[in-house]
Amino acid sequence: MTQIDYYLAVQSPWVYLAGRRPAEIAAKHGVRLVYKPLDAAQLFPRTGGKVRDERHPSRNAYAAEDRVRQAKKLGVVLGDPVFRSPNAAPAAYALIAAQAAGGGDLAAFVQGIGRAMWAEGRDIGEGEVIADALAAAGFDPKVADRGMLMAAETYGANLEEAVAAGVFGVPFFVAGGAKFWGQDRLEDLDLFLAGKL
């Protein structure tokens, strides 16, 4: 096995809570981690799920409670975002463009976008926020501008690929045909790559 496909939505609190662990697990096992950002609001209805606004209040309340627990367990600052429904596409495009360009730390960029939204109250749809996260992760802050068309096409293609691969939520990892959903299944992914699961 040479690759882990990492399907994610950059605005997801669960992706933020996954942090650097996907990259660390991939490096530990000598496999490539390929980031495949997608539009989760399009993914959910196509795979039997619902977006937050359509879920029963009890489900949303539990998810909010569990996020707080998971953040404490992981030592991650997680607040209530000021911008609850940002336009995440530009940040996703930036991730795609940065991955294509190389030369920086993709995990740091994803974490920086999550931190901006969930810990700093910033709007991740704004160019300045994206440029700051790119620069902090070692990328040219203008990389997204140069790769916009390619990134937009890839973003749409990632959604179609995800649906075909049986992905129904984020974060979602596919490795050698095995599927792992959620930041709380990263230990299982690690064990699988070690041949223990």
C-alpha positions as CSV (number, residue, x, y, z in Angstrom):
1,M,0.0,0.0,0.0
2,T,1.4,3.4,-1.0
3,Q,-1.4,5.8,-0.3
4,I,-4.1,7.0,2.1
5,D,-6.9,9.0,0.6
6,Y,-8.0,11.6,3.1
7,Y,-11.5,13.0,2.4
8,L,-12.1,16.1,4.4
9,A,-14.1,19.3,4.7
10,V,-11.7,22.1,5.9
11,Q,-14.4,23.7,8.1
12,S,-15.3,20.5,9.9
13,P,-14.6,20.5,13.6
14,W,-13.8,16.8,13.4
15,V,-11.1,17.5,10.8
16,Y,-9.7,20.2,13.1
17,L,-9.7,17.7,16.0
18,A,-7.9,15.1,13.8
19,G,-5.1,17.6,13.6
20,R,-1.7,16.4,12.5
21,R,-2.4,12.8,13.3
22,P,-3.3,11.6,9.8
23,A,0.0,13.0,8.5
24,E,1.9,11.5,11.4
25,I,0.4,8.0,10.9
26,A,1.1,8.2,7.1
27,A,4.7,9.1,7.8
28,K,5.1,6.4,10.5
29,H,4.1,3.8,7.9
30,G,5.9,5.3,4.9
31,V,2.7,5.9,2.9
32,R,1.6,9.0,1.1
33,L,-1.3,11.0,2.5
34,V,-3.4,12.5,-0.3
35,Y,-5.8,15.3,0.8
36,K,-9.1,15.2,-1.0
37,P,-11.2,18.2,0.2
38,L,-14.8,18.1,-0.8
39,D,-18.1,19.8,-0.2
40,A,-19.7,17.9,2.7
41,A,-23.0,19.7,2.3
42,Q,-23.2,18.0,-1.2
43,L,-21.8,14.7,0.1
44,F,-24.3,14.1,3.0
45,P,-27.6,14.1,1.0
46,R,-26.0,11.9,-1.7
47,T,-25.0,9.3,0.8
48,G,-28.0,9.2,3.2
49,G,-26.9,11.9,5.6
50,K,-28.2,15.4,6.5
51,V,-26.6,18.7,6.9
52,R,-26.6,20.1,10.5
53,D,-29.6,22.4,9.9
54,E,-31.7,19.4,8.9
55,R,-30.7,17.1,11.8
56,H,-32.8,16.5,14.9
57,P,-31.8,19.0,17.6
58,S,-30.8,16.1,19.9
59,R,-28.2,15.0,17.4
60,N,-26.7,18.5,17.1
61,A,-26.7,18.9,20.9
62,Y,-24.8,15.6,21.3
63,A,-22.3,16.5,18.6
64,A,-21.6,19.8,20.3
65,E,-21.2,18.2,23.7
66,D,-18.9,15.5,22.2
67,R,-16.7,18.0,20.4
68,V,-16.0,19.7,23.7
69,R,-15.0,16.4,25.3
70,Q,-12.8,15.4,22.4
71,A,-11.1,18.8,22.3
72,K,-10.3,18.5,26.1
73,K,-9.0,15.0,25.6
74,L,-6.7,16.1,22.8
75,G,-5.7,19.4,24.4
76,V,-7.1,21.4,21.5
77,V,-8.7,24.9,21.9
78,L,-12.2,24.7,20.4
79,G,-14.7,27.4,20.7
80,D,-18.0,28.3,19.1
81,P,-17.2,29.7,15.7
82,V,-18.3,33.3,14.9
83,F,-18.7,32.3,11.2
84,R,-20.8,29.1,11.6
85,S,-21.3,28.5,7.8
86,P,-18.3,30.0,6.0
87,N,-17.7,29.7,2.3
88,A,-15.1,27.0,2.7
89,A,-14.5,26.4,-1.0
90,P,-11.6,29.0,-1.3
91,A,-9.7,27.3,1.6
92,A,-10.3,23.9,0.0
93,Y,-9.1,25.2,-3.3
94,A,-6.0,26.6,-1.6
95,L,-5.3,23.1,-0.1
96,I,-5.6,21.5,-3.5
97,A,-3.3,24.1,-5.1
98,A,-0.8,23.8,-2.3
99,Q,-0.7,20.0,-2.5
100,A,-0.1,20.3,-6.3
101,A,2.6,22.8,-5.8
102,G,4.4,21.1,-2.9
103,G,7.1,22.6,-0.8
104,G,5.1,23.2,2.4
105,D,3.4,21.4,5.3
106,L,-0.2,20.4,4.2
107,A,-1.1,19.2,7.7
108,A,-0.1,22.6,9.1
109,F,-2.3,24.4,6.6
110,V,-5.3,22.3,7.4
111,Q,-4.7,22.8,11.1
112,G,-4.3,26.5,10.6
113,I,-7.6,26.8,8.8
114,G,-9.3,24.8,11.5
115,R,-7.7,26.8,14.2
116,A,-8.7,30.1,12.5
117,M,-12.3,29.0,12.5
118,W,-12.7,27.1,15.7
119,A,-10.2,28.8,18.0
120,E,-9.7,32.3,16.6
121,G,-13.1,33.3,15.4
122,R,-11.9,34.2,11.9
123,D,-13.8,33.8,8.6
124,I,-12.0,31.0,6.6
125,G,-13.7,32.2,3.4
126,E,-11.5,35.4,3.5
127,G,-8.4,35.6,1.3
128,E,-6.3,37.1,4.1
129,V,-7.1,34.2,6.5
130,I,-6.2,31.7,3.8
131,A,-3.0,33.5,2.8
132,D,-2.0,33.6,6.5
133,A,-2.5,29.9,6.9
134,L,-0.6,29.2,3.7
135,A,2.4,31.3,4.7
136,A,2.5,29.8,8.2
137,A,2.6,26.3,6.6
138,G,5.5,27.3,4.4
139,F,3.6,27.8,1.1
140,D,3.5,30.9,-1.2
141,P,0.4,32.7,0.0
142,K,-0.5,33.3,-3.7
143,V,-0.4,29.6,-4.6
144,A,-4.2,29.4,-4.6
145,D,-4.5,32.3,-7.0
146,R,-2.4,30.4,-9.6
147,G,-4.1,27.1,-9.2
148,M,-7.8,28.2,-8.9
149,L,-9.2,26.6,-12.0
150,M,-7.5,23.3,-11.5
151,A,-8.5,23.3,-7.8
152,A,-12.1,24.1,-8.5
153,E,-12.3,21.1,-11.0
154,T,-10.5,18.8,-8.5
155,Y,-12.8,19.9,-5.7
156,G,-15.8,18.7,-7.8
157,A,-14.1,15.6,-8.9
158,N,-13.2,14.7,-5.2
159,L,-16.9,14.7,-4.4
160,E,-17.7,12.3,-7.2
161,E,-14.8,10.1,-6.3
162,A,-15.8,10.1,-2.6
163,V,-19.4,9.0,-3.4
164,A,-18.1,6.2,-5.7
165,A,-15.7,5.1,-2.9
166,G,-18.4,4.8,-0.3
167,V,-17.4,7.9,1.7
168,F,-20.3,9.4,3.6
169,G,-18.7,11.7,6.2
170,V,-15.6,13.6,7.2
171,P,-12.9,13.0,8.0
172,F,-12.8,9.8,6.1
173,F,-9.7,7.7,5.2
174,V,-9.4,5.0,2.6
175,A,-6.3,2.8,2.7
176,G,-5.9,-0.3,0.6
177,G,-9.6,-0.6,0.2
178,A,-10.2,-0.4,4.0
179,K,-12.4,2.5,5.2
180,F,-12.1,4.5,8.4
181,W,-14.6,7.3,9.3
182,G,-13.9,9.9,12.0
183,Q,-11.0,11.3,13.9
184,D,-11.8,8.8,16.6
185,R,-10.9,5.9,14.2
186,L,-7.3,7.1,13.5
187,E,-5.9,4.6,16.0
188,D,-7.7,1.9,14.0
189,L,-6.1,3.2,10.8
190,D,-2.7,3.1,12.5
191,L,-3.3,-0.5,13.6
192,F,-4.5,-1.5,10.1
193,L,-1.4,0.0,8.5
194,A,0.7,-2.0,11.0
195,G,-1.0,-5.2,10.0
196,K,-2.8,-5.6,13.3
197,L,-6.3,-5.1,12.2
